[in-house]
Amino acid sequence: MARSTFSESWYQVAPLRVGLLPTVQVHKQTYRHQIWYVLQDSCSEKYYRLRPEAWAFVGQLTPRRTVEEIWSKFCEDHPETAPGQEEVVALLAQLHQMNLLFFRSQGGSEGIFERYQKGRRKEKLSYLMAFLYFRIPIWNPDEVLKANIGWLRRFFTQPAFVIWLIVVVLGARAVLQNTDRLRSATQGLLAADNLIWLFVALFFLKLLHELGHAIVCRRYGASVHTIGIMLIALMPLPYTDASASWSLRSPWQRSMVAAAGMYVELFIAALAALIWAQTAPGLVNALAFNVMIIGSVSSLAFNGNPLLKFDAYYILSDLTGLPNLYQKSSQQWLYLLKRYYLRVSRAISPAEDRYARVWYLSYAVGSIAYRLMVMVVITLYMADISLVLGVLMVMAMGYIWLVGPAVKGVKYLARNGELQHGRPRAVALALVALGLVITLLAAWPMPQGLRAPGVVEATERTTLFAAAGGQLEQVSVDDGQPVVAGQVLLELSNETLTLERELTGQQIIEVRWLLRRAVNQSSGDLEALEEREAWLLQRLDEIDERLTALQVRAPHDGIWIRSIGPDQLQTQITRGQRLGTVLAPEQKVFVGVVSQERASSLFDGQLAGGEIRIHANPGQRINPQALRFLPFERRELPSPALGIPGGGRFAAQPDEQGRMMAQEPFFELRAPLDAVASARLEDGVLGTIRVALEPAPPLQQGWTALQQLLKARYQL
């Protein structure tokens, strides 16, 4: 680290008589084979990490001598490692900000108190700004944990881990064997009648999760003084303050404390998976399903993701030997900006070697992108509860991601001492960068496209429905077999219809006998009898048509895809029930399904071209010669596989006729396939079509996407 021997601020620090608070404890730790000293305030549970050279100086601080006297003596005894005045000023300022120092003079004490009050005000302000993450301490569990740690620690031993591993493997196996049930159950996960059980499962699991942290923390000798409730997006959930684990020497012990919560959740989720797989639909099955989803998916997506500052983040920091990974990653990018763009020669990199630089640079990019995505999801969730909360969330995000950094940047350019000899140039470079960013966002056209899932279909396809109800007697053609026009596919029988035909025939014979008698007797009933005969003949034709329809034939040449099979022989088929589809094999078309919010860009824009990728063969790309957008709302999905029950992304459920109906209307995008693609691809193959739209600046694209979202989701 570069250091300056003298500092312009030294006169403010030199006469002070300071020392570490009596409540500060020192822990010696090793990170990447380097020794560090961690200062812990046992009252405020604040921590600060020092290098050995810095600790050698801080350890000599005492109110009996001034900082000037201590520094001068240290320079005499350790001329090679003694910190410069500027380093001493920065070090004391940081310890002062953490409230780890006390002053012998009254004025110094008042300064500490003022700093503490200022810190409290900042803390309260942060609570107001971060209203989605508010903590309420309730109980100090340390004595209870200490008294019972003898038997509680047995849950985190090697034999317990073997049992844990067996249960998790069995639970995963049960889920993989019931993937169809899983897809169907997932569709109703956020249904109104399931939300209460979802919250109960979440609260129960998070309570056990936090207890896991507390038990392992206490097992390794670190204290746990707080268990309480935190509000995340206005949702009350348990929390435990296990920050005392930072004082543990072993990185593996610190990692175990961080991983204990996920360890408990995954075990409970695996047990729930076994119960869910073995129970019929009902309350127990629903509770087990909710616990299984929350304990696995949410635990791994949030606590198991090192890009968020939850459990996996601290595990990664300990195992890589890079504490404060998120903060230093941001500092590394700021260093590059200062050093190589603003040309600040005094800028100091937080990375000590190439290993740290690579981690800092890569982690910053991934974490910022993922955090932004999570914030967008939370904003949508809050807006679904209340538009007012959604607006407040947008304002908070705007402050955190835009206003706050902009204010800090302006203050840095205006007042920071690093720019003392090059401030005009730095301001000019910052304005140039700002102008370039605004130009790129507001005026530079960027490519844009639309992606839509879809399915390959035959151009000529006829879906057959039962024209008359009856009992299935014979299945003449197997599924997927070629058929010719007029070939019998299915045969049904209907005794009621047969008896009705016989009765109608007898009635016709009777009416004709009455007609002959009326003619011979010149009766006045002749006209009425003729009308009845005509009506009966018409009825007989209708019955014959229905009887003929009981023998289902192919309307044209093609491939027969049946909806009912031999397992339904001798069962009743209702009138209007779907029987199957005859597909013409010559030419096929790709049918893309476009949601309402995405379809608006297709009404006005010209379809310049597209590309189709088949899921079964990702390397295969098809460029259709023409695209046709159908501006009519549809409900019936072209394939059940596009609905959530079939593994797709559209919420859908089958209707009485077996058709998969989407809950929200959609539009179709059709792309005819050439002869080669039609011959290679089978009907029903899934894929994705990408349509190139007219280029537009990023801000315009974002504004259009926001309008589509507000219109589709909130009807604004």
Secondary structure, 3 states (H helix, E strand, C coil): CCCCCCCCCHHHHCCCCEEECCCEEEEEEEECCEEEEEEEECCCCEEEEECHHHHHHHCCCCCCCCHHHHHHHHHHHCCCCCCCHHHHHHHHHHHHHCCCEEECCHHHHHHHHHHHHHHHHHHHHHHHHCCCEEEEEEECCHHHHHHHHHHHHHHHCHHHHHHHHHHHHHHHHHHHCCHHHHHHHHHCCCCHHHHHHHHHHHHHHHHHHHHHHHHHHHHCCCCCCCEEEEEECCEEEEEECCHHHHHCCCHHHHHHHHHHHHHHHHHHHHHHHHHHHHCCCCHHHHHHHHHHHHHHHHHHHHHCCCCCCCHHHHHHHHHHCCCCHHHHHHHHHHHHHHHHCCCCCCCCCCCCCHHHHHHHHHHHHHHHHHHHHHHHHHHHHHHHHCHHHHHHHHHHHHHHHHHHHHHHHHHHHHHCHHHCCCHHHHHHHHHHHHHHHHHHHHCCCEEEEEEEEEEEEECCEEEEECCCCEEEEEECCCCCCEECCCCEEEEEECHHHHHHHHHHHHHHHHHHHHHHHHHHHCCCCHHHHHHHHHHHHHHHHHHHHHHHHCEEECCCCEEEEECCCHHHCCCEECCCCEEEEEECCCCEEEEEEEEHHHHHHHHHCCCCEEEEEECCEEEEEECCCCCEEEEEEEEECCCHHHEHHHCCCECEEECCCCCEEEEEEEEEEEEECCHHHHHHCCCCCEEEEEEEEEEECHHHHHHHHHHHHHHHHHCC
